[in-house]
Amino acid sequence: MRASVLSDWLAQRLERGNGQPVYRQLHRLLQQAILSRELPAGTKVPSSRLLANELGIARNTVTQVYEQLVLEGYVTSGTGRGTFVADSAPDEIVGAPETAGGPRALPEPPGAQRVQPFQPAARALSARGARLVAGAGVSKRQWGAFMPGVPDVSRFPAQVWNRISSKYWRRLRPELLTYAPGGGLALLRHVLADYLRTSRSVRCTPEQIIVTTGIHQSVDLAVRLLSDPGDAIWTEDPCYWGVRSVLHVSGLRSRPIGVDAEGIAPSPDDLANPPKLMLVTPSHQYPLGMVMTLARRRMLLEYARQHQCWIIEDDYDSEFRYGSRPLASLQGLDTAGQVIYVGSFGKTLFPGLRVGYLVVPEALAESFATASAELYREGQLLQQAVLAEFIAEGHFTSHIRKMRTLYGQRRQNLLDAVARRYGDALPTVGGDAGLHLVLQLPQLPGGADDRKVAAAALERNIVVRPLSGYYAQPARSASGLLIGYACVPDEEIVPSFELLAEAIDETVGRVG
């Protein structure tokens, strides 16, 4: 493009009155002309006065655009000599194909191989990335009937939280707006230590607590510090898909261990090959809901002591038990300092809070705090301060008591709806604790396809998760549906379950 026709080219493309500032449009168009070589290197562009007159815009606008282009290296300018398009095209990299009129080529060594131009759209994921994406269990829906694992956030005491938060903003201390110290806010660690000692029988000091953004980060940190790529880890089968994804990208060799009525149940072959780590949910196995017996807990701790294994205890949904008191933690039985206890506030308060924690053995506390700060550069100290006061004033335990009663009622409403529709034909498991139950599907020849049932339910705007997706070993897999009831208003449980029943009957056939 000759400089003499530049003003006509620009005039045809400037859109007046479309809400976009003329300055931004002119800047973008000149960039486009230079990058596409419509304006070749060395071309002298019109003076700001001339271009402004020809386009009918303020000269100051053109001057600002030229100054910005100079700063970005698109043009050069000098007093008395005008403004010219800069030679910004890169030298050709050795091995790249030549193009007509293209950039200068560097000398190519003998035998160098030509390569195809980089095409981001066609670039494949790494093997690790492809496995992660292919096996992802995350849902596009995070709310509504019957989304498992989601609390009723509409019942959160927002006014209390807002009062505490407003107080901290009014009396803001600068240190609450910077990066978090290793381990998290000291005040939160102190109140957490008191709460865990009294409610979960966790034996710890505040210094042993490391504040994180949730279970995923807690497990990731423990795995990074306590194992090396290639080490073995035992996981329950079935288990939570999110943690399984964290382990897949860690480079560990995951060994799925089946569960029975007492919890994780390693076979003699499993016991003959000790892992470096074990990941268990003893208080409420996820997703099947059984509680690890005392005998199994003691066996696991003794085995870990003898073989110098680490146990990561995910205390999933421990606060929500219906008809019985929450069980003490596995960590509370540990006398050898081999249990890493992890928990979060995602279910007890609200998932978007993104606050979790680890309790680590005293000898590891400083290393974990340092590594957490080094890897993740945590912040959210203001949020942590509000949470600490929320717990210290008693609002946290009060909220848990209220929600336990509410969720217990909703659980019973769902169980009644299942019984009315199917009687004993479709049994439920895991409903004595937590925020979901598992509805077992008929064991038909070839198996009932719970994924198809979940897809049919989604067409009716009902979200459930197929149980089979939680198993690592297909031969061990069972067919069923995870049905969350916590975030479903009482009046919606029955009509929502009727829609789910339609999906079941349509896919599996009439049951009961």
N, C-alpha and C positions, 0 to 999 in steps of 0.2 A: 504493500500500500504506500503510495506516495504521500508525503506530508500534506500536499496541496488538497488531497481528497479526504484527509482525516476528519475534518469538521463535518463533511457531508455524512461520512460513515457513522460518526458519533450522533449527529442529529437524528438519523433514522432510528437509533436504538435507545436514545434517552426517552423515558416515559414520564411525562409531566403529570402531576396530580395523582399518582398511584400510591402515595404514602411513603415511598422510599426517597430519602433525601438525594438531591441532585449530586451532592458531593460524593456519596457512596456509589451511585451509579457511574459517574464519570471515572472514579478511581478503578472500579471493577472493569469497565470497558477498556481502559488504557492498559491495565494489567493483561487482560485477555488478548489484546492486539499484539503486545510485546511477546507474551509467552507462545502464541501461535505463529510468531514471526510475520504477522501481517505488517508489523513495523519492525524491519530488520535492524540489527545492531548498526549504530552509526547514523541512523536517520535523525535529522533535526526536526523536532516537533515545533508547531507554531508557538509564538510568544503567548504569554498568558493574556495579554490585552487583545491580540488578534483572535484567539480561540474563544474568549469570552464574548466578543462582539458577534462572531459568526454563529455561536450557539444561543445567544440572547440570555446569558446568565451573568452573574456578578464576577468581575475579575478576581475578587478575593477568593471565590470558590475555586477557580482554576489554579490560582497561586498555591492554595493549601494542598490541592491534589498533587501538583508538581513537587512540592516540598516533601510530601509523604512518599512519593515514588523515588525521590532522591535518597531518603532515609532507608528505603527498602532495597535500594540497589538496582532498580529498574532503569533509571535514567541518571545522567550526570549533568551538572549545570555549573556554569562559571560566568562571572560578571563580564559582560561585553561580548561573550561568545555564544550565548544561547543554551538551549537544553537539547541533549542528544540521548537516543536510546543506548543504554549500556550493553556491552558485550558480556551478558550473564550466562550464556549457554555453557554447560560443563564440558570439559574435555571428555572424550569417549574413554570409557574404562576398557582395559585390555580384555579381549574376549567378547565384547559386545559387537553386534552387527553394525556395519556402516549404513548410513542413510544419505540419500542425495541431498546435498546442501546442508548436511548435518554438522555436528560439532567436530572439532579437530580430533584426530586419533592419536593416542600415545603409541610409541613404538611397541610392536607386539613380539614377544620372545618366540624363538623357533618352537614349533610343535604345540603352540597354545591352542586350546580348544574353544571354538565359538559356542556361545550359549544363547538360548532363546531369551527374549526380553521378559522381564518379570511381569507376571499377570496376577495381581492379587485375587481376582475373582476365582481363578482356577487353582490357587495355591491350596494344597491339602493341609489339614490339621496334622499335628504330630500324632503318633500312635496313642500317646497318653491323652492328648486332647480329644481325639476321636472317641476313645473309650468313655471319657467323662461325659461328652455330649450325648453319645448313643445310649448310655445308661442313666441319664438324668431323670430324676423322679419329680422335679419341681413342677408345680402346677401354675398355670396362668391365673387361676382363680384362687384367692386366699381368704374368701369369706363366703358365708352362706351355707345352707343345708346341702350336704352333711360333711363339710370340710373337716377332716380329722386334725387334731392337734392345735386347734385355734380356740382361744378363750373368748368369752363374751366381753369384748373391749368396751361395749356400750355401757357396761356396769362399772367401769373403772371410776374411782372417786376423783374426777378431774378437778373439781373445785378445790379439794384439799391440796392436790399436787400443784395447782396453779398458785395457791396462796404461798406455798413454800418456795416455789420457783420465783415468784414476784419479789419475795423478801431478799433472795440472793441477788437478783438483778438490781434491786434498790441499793444494796450494800455491797456492790460488786468488788471483789478483790481481783486484781490483775492476774494473779497466779492461777485462777480458775479458768482462764481463757487461753492458756498455753498448753503445751504438750504435757501429758500425764507423767508423773514419776514412775519408775519401775514398780509394777505391782498394782498401781492405781491409787486413788485417794485414800489417805490414811484413815480418815473418819469412816468411810464406807467399809474398809477392811475390819475396823474395830467392831462396828455394829453387826457385820456379817458373822464375825467369829462368835459373838454372843448368841446370835440367832441359831447358827448351826450347832453350837454346843447344846442348847436347850431343846431344839426341835428335832434334830437329826442325829444326836449323839456323836457328832463329829468332834474328834479331839484335835484342836488346833489353836494356834495363836494368830493374831492379826497378821504377823509377818509371813505366815505360811499361805496366805490367801493372795492370789494373783487375779486381778480383775481383767476380764476379756470382753469381747463383743458377743459371746455366746458359745454354745456347745461346739460348733464347727471350729472356731478359733482355738478353743481350749484343747480339743483333741489334736489339732494341727500342731500346737506348741509342744504338747507332751510327746507326740511322735517324733518331732524334729529333734528334741533334746535327749530322748531316751533310746533312740534306735537309729540304725543306719539303713540305707537302701539295701534291699535283699533280706533283711531280718524278717522273721515270721511273726505274725500277730493272729491270735484267735479272735474270731468274731462270732457272735450268736447267729444262727441261721434258723429263722429269718431275723433280720435286723433293720435298723433305720437306714434308709437309702442315702440320706445326706452324709452320715458319718462314713458309710461305705465309699462314697465318692471321694471324701477327704483321704481315705486310705489308699484308694486306687492311684491317686496322683502323687502319693508320698514315696512310691518305690518299694513299699513293703510287700512281702508275700502274705496275702490274706488267706487264712485257713478257716473256712466256715465250719462251725461246730453246732451240731443239732441241739435242740432243747427238748426237755421233757417237763413233767409236772413240777419238778424241783428247780428248774432253771437250766442253765447251760450244762450239757451232758457229754463231756469228752469220752470217747471210746478208748479201749486199751491201746489202739494204734495211735490215737491222738496223744495219749499220755506218754507214749514212748518217744515222742518228738516234742520236747518242751519249746514253747515260743519265747520270743523276747518280751512280748506284750500280750495282754488279754484285754479285751474291751467288753464289758458286761453291763447289764441293766438289772441289778438284783432286786430292786424295790418294786419294779413294775416292768417286766420284760416287754420290750417293744418289738413287734406289735401285738403279741399274743396275750400279754397281761399276767402271766404267772409270776409268783413271788418266789425268789430263791430261798430254799429252806435253810435253816441254821446248819444242818449237817453238810449240805452242799457248800455253803459259805466257808465253813471250817476246812473242808477238804480242799477247796480252791486256794485258800490262804496258805495252808500247809504245803501244798504242791508248789505254789509260787515261792515260798520261803526256801524249799529244798533245791529248786532249780533256778533261783535268782531271777524270777520273772517280775515284771511290773504289771500291776492290774489298774486299768483305768475304769473307775466306777462312774457310770452315767446315772445319776439319781433321778431318772426320768419320772415326772408326775408323782413324786413321792408324797406331796402334800394333799393330793386328792384321793382319799380312800373313803368308801361308803360302807358304813356298818362296822368299821374297825379302825383302830388307831394306826397312823403311819408307822411303818417298821423302822427300826434303827438302821443306820448305814452300815455297809460292809467296812468302811474305813474305821468305824468305831471299834471293830473287832481286831483290827490290824495292830499287832505288837512289834512287827519287824520293819515298819516304815516302807512298805512296798505298794501302797494303794495311792493312786492319784484320784481324788474326788472331784467331779465336775458337776456344775449345776448352772441354772440360768433363771432369769425372771420373765422369760418369754411367755410361759404358760400361766404363771401366778399373777402377773401384772398385764403386760401387753407386748406382743412380739416386736413391735417397732422400737421398743426401748433399747434393744440391742446391748444388754448388759448381762454378762455371765461371769463365771469365776472358776478357778481351780483351787483346791487345797492340796499342797504338795508336802512331802516330808521336809522336816526342818532343815536337813542338810542340803536340800536342793532349792530352798526358798530364794536365796540371793541369785543363784544362776537363772532361775526361771524369771525373776523380776527383771534382770538385766537383758535376757534374751527377748522378753516381751517388748521392752522399750526399744531394743535394737531392731527387731523385725517389723513391728507394726506401728511404732510411733503413735501410741494411743493419745486420745484427747478426751473430750466429753467430761471434763472434771466438774463442770457446773451441773450436768445431769447426775453425776455420781454424788455430788453434795446434796442435791434435792432428794435422791433416793435414800441416802443415809439418814436424813432427818425424817423422811417418810417412815422408815423402819423404826427409828428410835422413838418416835411419838406413838407407836403402836398401831398405825394405820395399816401396815402390811399384814400383820396377823389378823386384824379385824376383817380386812378384805378377803383373806383366804377363808376364814370361817363362813362369811356370807356366801362366797362363791361355791364352797363345798356343799352347802345346803341347796343352792340353786341348781348346781350341776347334778346333784343326787336326784332331784325332782325330775329334771329333764331326762336323765338316764332311765328312770323308772317309766316315764311316759313313752320313751322309745321302746323299751322292753315290752310294755303292754301292747304297743302297736304291732310289734313283730309277732307276739303271741296271738293276737286277734286275727291276723292275716294268715299265719302259717302254722300256728300251734307248735308242735315239737318237730315239724318237718325240717325247719332250718334253725339249728341250735346257734346260740351266741356264746362267745368266750371273751374273757378279758374285761368284762364289764364291772368288776368290783372296784376298780380304781381308774384314775386317769380321765381323759376327755373323749374317749371313743370306745366302741366295742367292735368285735369282729363277728360278722354274720357269715356262718359257714354255708357254702353253696352245695347242692347235691353232688355226690361223688358218682357222676354218670360215667358210662363207658367212654373212655377218651378224655374224661374230665369236663366239668363245666367251665367255660371260658370266662373267667371273672373280668378280663380286660374288655371283652365285648359287652358285658353287663355294665361296666363303668362307662363305656362309650355311649351306650343306649341311655343311661341315666343322665349323662351330660347333655344329650339332646333335649332332655326335659328340664334342663337348668338345675340338675342335682349333681353335686360333686361327691363321689366316693372314690376310694383308692382300691385297686385290686390287690388282694393279699399275695398273690403269686409273685408280684413284682418285688417283694421284700426278700425273696429267697435267692441265695447264690447258687444252690444246688437244685436243678430242675427235678431230679429224682425225688427230692425231699419235699417239693413244693405241694402246697394245698390250695384249694380254690375257695375264695371268700372275699368279703368286702369290709374295708375299714370304714365305719360310719361314725363320724364325729357329731356329738350332740350339744357340745358346750355353747356354740355360737348360734344355736337355733332357738328363737323365741318359742315358748311353750305352745302357743296357739298354732305354730307352723309345723310342729313335729309330725302330727298325724297326717295332714294333707301332703307334706313332703315325702313321708314314707310311702304313702299310697302311690305317688309318682314313681318312687324307686321300685316298688313292687311291680308296677306295670313293666318297667325295664327288665326286671328279673324274669317275669312270666313270659315276656316277649322273646327273651334270649335263651332262657333255659327250658322253658315250658312251664305249664301250670303246676305248681307245687302245693302239696297239702290238700 
